[in-house]
């Protein structure tokens, strides 16, 4: 995890996606797939939503920082403590009962490997990143970065 993450109550962080890992949906995210989304977020100041279990009716906080590195898409955000599902997510993360992150997106460009029955996502429009019980990419996890 990057060294320069913020420290305050309700902050969470982790990798929302790892590059070149075939997930349970048979998708593989290529390095650079988030480039346009990250550029647009910077220009327009509008980050993807933070949701509970991909439910658009249950926002639970805000993502404050996203960036691609060699491993994948790193996400840092703040849970909206006081919102019941955010409080629940916070407690479950602290206890280790959940830790999954999962991305919700629209595919812009992908290639298909019919032999391996996989799809490589080359360019995606990232809509949201959810805290989930079971993510498609088992490597994509979050944790509480501060309890103070």
N, C-alpha and C positions, 0 to 999 in steps of 0.2 A: 504494500500500500504506500502511496506517496507520503512523504514526511510532512508536508506543509498543509495539513488539513486543519480546519478551524476546530475550536473546542468550546462547546456550549451545550446546555441541556436540550435533549431531543434531537441532537445531530446524529445522522447515520451516514454510512459510507460503504462502498463496495463496488465490485465490478458488475455492471448490469449486463454485459455481454463480453465473451471472450472470442477472440479471432481464431478462425480455423479449427473450431471444435464442432463436430457434428452433434446437433442436439436431438432431443427426443422427437422433434418434428421433421427430422432429416434435413435441417437447414444448417448451413455453415456461413458465418458472417466473415466477409473479407475485410482486411485492414483498409480503412478509408471509406467504408460503407456509410459512416455517420457524418462525413465531411460536410455535406450540404446542410444537413440539419443543424450541426454545430455552428456553421457560418450564419445561418438564418437566425438562430437563437441569439447570437452575438449582435447582429445587425438590428434586429427587432426587439431585443430584450425579452423574448418570450420563450421560456423553457418548456420542454415536454411536461405533462402533468405527472404528479405522484399519486397513484391510485392504490386502493386496497383490492387485491385479487382481480385486477383488470376490470373492476366495476366502475363505469364512468359516473355513477351516482354516489361513489364513495371516495372523493379526494381526501387524502390524509396528511398532506403537507406540500412542500415545494422543493424542487431540486434547485440547489443554489450554484452548483458547479458540475460541469460535464466536460470530459476531454478524452480523446483517444491517446493511448500510448502503445507500446509494443505488445502488450497483453490483450488489450480490449478497450471497452468503453467504461471509464471510471466515473462514478456518480457520487455526489455528496449532496445531502439535503437536510432539511429540518422538518421533523414531524410537527403537525399542528396540534400540540398537546392541549387537551381540553375538548377536542373533538373525540367522541367515544371510540371510533375505529382507530384513530391515531394513538390514543392512549392504550388501546388493546394491542396494537402493533408494537408499540414501544415496550410494553411489558413482555410480550411474547419474544421479541428480539433479545431482550435482556436475559430471559430465561433459556434461550436457545431453542424454544419450541418452533419458531420459524426463522428462516434466514434467507429464503429465496428471493431473487430479483428476476423479473421477466419483462421483456420489452414488447410493447404494442406498436406496430408500424404498418406502413403501406410500402409495398415493394415497388421501387422505381426501375431497377435493373437487376436481373439475376441470370445465372447460367445454370443449366441442368446437366447432371451426370446420370444418364439413364441406366448405365451399368451398375452404379452404386446406389441408384435411386435417391440421390441427394440434390439439393439446390444450394448454390453459392450465391449469397446476397451481396451484390456489388455496390448498390446504392439504395438506401432506404430512407423513407420519411418517418422519423421517430415521433410518434404521437404521445406515448406515455411509457413510464417505467413503473411497474407495480411491485409492491411487496407481496410475495405469494408463499403458499405452503410448499408447492412443488413447481419449480420453474422448468421450462423446456431444456435449458442449459444448466445442468446440475452444478457447474462450476461458478455460475453467477450468483453471488451471495452478498448479503449486507450484514452489518453489525452496528451496534451503538458505539459511537466514538467518544462520547462524553456523558457522564452521569451527574455532572456538577450543576 
